[in-house]
């Protein structure tokens, strides 16, 4: 099981994608914290930059093609969350269960997550290389922990869609109002 | 019409408040939901929104409209915070109404008509914040130009019949907020209007408002008798309530509502507006009413109230006395019911089975759909029960229903006038008994009605089936004058319209020897169809075919069937066929 961490940084207006471990490796960086504001330079697409090469490794598209968010790499859709709440990998719908904070905290093994700011989690089935995604929010910053069944770093990018979906969806009206 | 529940958008609206007022603002400035179609407003701290919004045909337009109103009120709050500065926390601790506080501090000397001063202040502020928002956000401008402005203009009231002051106020409001005036401006007021609008446009910040409002007020004072009370003008869509100042305090006035321009400029209704009457905001009586005991979204209590009113008012509104049939428990009825139960139990069970299958096959109960949210508590409970009982649960624990779910609504109305005596009334009882009991297995809404001179409601459509209704059916007797088809159909169609579900269908069993005014009776089917209620007439007896054909001439032959005298026993099956055909397949 490989663990990836996706976290936004409100102060620097960045989003970091990390592979947890010793040492923790920074896999990608996005130059926005996905909080839309009048200063937001581009509201429809954002690139995920590899910090080593400084080149784009994938692209994040918001409110496009019936998706709230989609992650695209090499002209292919890696993952997406649709406006109907479906999660797709490679264009195929993947079943998931979304557990709310109350439900998670009712189980002893997740009680400790409360102080970390858990808001919800996704449990995915057999058809996804991701097993679970936990979503935390604290002081305007979000962080998501993506549990991957294998060591492909692409899974972190796939999980990114689920981690960011709620934040993006909540800003639907702002997006609509800002759109030219 | 596709009205939306504001509560469902709360997360997105809160983000919008953060966006307009500042980070974390949604925690300080709560959204308070008031009654349906109330006007968006603010007291400088909270944002008051209607519980339901349904101005427009499109759901998206309704969503964007309420989002725009939220942003508008958020902009008011931002300005109020700028004005009061550091003092604001202390004022909020005192639970002061900040808009009212602003008025009291600045317009107290405008003694002749403080309500007018507050009203002008609201327009000055609205003009500025809306113009700024449209400039900053292209999507807001687009929505305003394509949807809001045409609808708002269409819904403005006529100035005919208004006092000179009210008429000028309305035209000032139109010119300042919509950029144009609908009715011609009288020559004597043309220059004045330009002057006050120019003044309004100079108010580029809240600090300038006091000066600008005072000057406009002065212009009003010079040209009108402003000591007279001012009437309520409908609000302009998206800009909040102009019938009273934003202070939330009732304005001195006639209490007279100004109606929208009924019937004017026919054919110019904007496409975005729904087909019904233009809906204007209902000014809230008390925006500070924070009572949380209101029923959610027209709950059961409210529905019941609506229904009672409908039946009570049917006599005056539609000319037919309507009453809910009181259940009688006599030995005669009980023994008749027992006989029916023995005779039709098999038929009812077989119909029930088919209804269950149809419901599952076509519309479904809750199903586990990929990507839907799990009702975890339900799942855990079922899992626990399965472990204890060793019986596997059905595994459907997802909250969301399938998206194309439809719940048909039926009204079944039988003519029980004197001419239906003998075998006909017996078969009507049988049909009501069989269909009523069989349909109870579904979660569809259906109402049972019988009429002669008056209309009796045996089962209200939204009420669940209870065995007592069998007694109501058994108590049906033939007697009285003929059927008043137009009047009874109007009451039933209103009843069905107030019942959740679609498609809607009204089945009428009669000989169609109607008693009411002939032209009206003949137009009934067409009127029902126009109201999106599918009419279906069943004539009892071949000799009445000509009547029923005449009654359905405008809607088509497929809207009636005839049961010959020899086949009266087929009435329940004929109704069952209609359910399958028009309730399920359509």
Contacts between the chains, C-beta under 8 A, distances in Angstrom:
chain1	res1	chain2	res2	distance
A	36	B	19	7.0
A	37	B	19	7.1
A	38	B	136	6.2
A	82	B	371	7.8
A	84	B	371	7.3
A	84	B	403	7.6
A	85	B	371	5.7
A	85	B	372	6.9
A	85	B	373	7.5
A	85	B	400	8.0
A	86	B	370	6.5
A	86	B	371	3.6
A	87	B	371	5.7
A	93	B	370	4.9
A	93	B	371	6.0
A	94	B	370	7.5
A	94	B	371	7.7
A	95	B	370	4.3
A	95	B	371	6.4
A	96	B	371	6.3
A	97	B	373	7.6
A	97	B	374	4.1
A	97	B	376	7.6
A	98	B	373	4.9
A	98	B	374	6.8
A	99	B	374	7.1
A	99	B	376	5.9
A	100	B	376	7.5
A	103	B	376	4.2
A	103	B	377	7.0
A	140	B	23	6.3
A	140	B	24	7.3
A	169	B	11	8.0
A	169	B	12	7.5
A	170	B	11	5.0
A	170	B	12	5.5
A	170	B	14	7.7
A	170	B	15	4.5
A	171	B	12	7.3
A	171	B	15	5.2
A	171	B	19	7.6
A	172	B	12	5.4
A	173	B	12	5.3
A	173	B	13	7.3
A	173	B	15	7.4
A	173	B	16	5.1
A	173	B	63	7.6
A	173	B	64	7.2
A	173	B	67	4.0
A	173	B	71	7.9
A	174	B	15	6.3
A	174	B	16	6.1
A	174	B	19	4.9
A	176	B	64	6.6
A	176	B	67	7.6
A	176	B	139	4.8
A	177	B	67	7.4
A	177	B	68	7.9
A	177	B	71	7.2
A	177	B	137	4.2
A	177	B	138	7.8
A	177	B	139	3.8
A	177	B	140	5.0
A	177	B	143	7.8
A	178	B	137	5.9
A	178	B	138	7.2
A	178	B	139	6.1
A	179	B	138	6.7
A	179	B	139	5.0
A	180	B	138	4.7
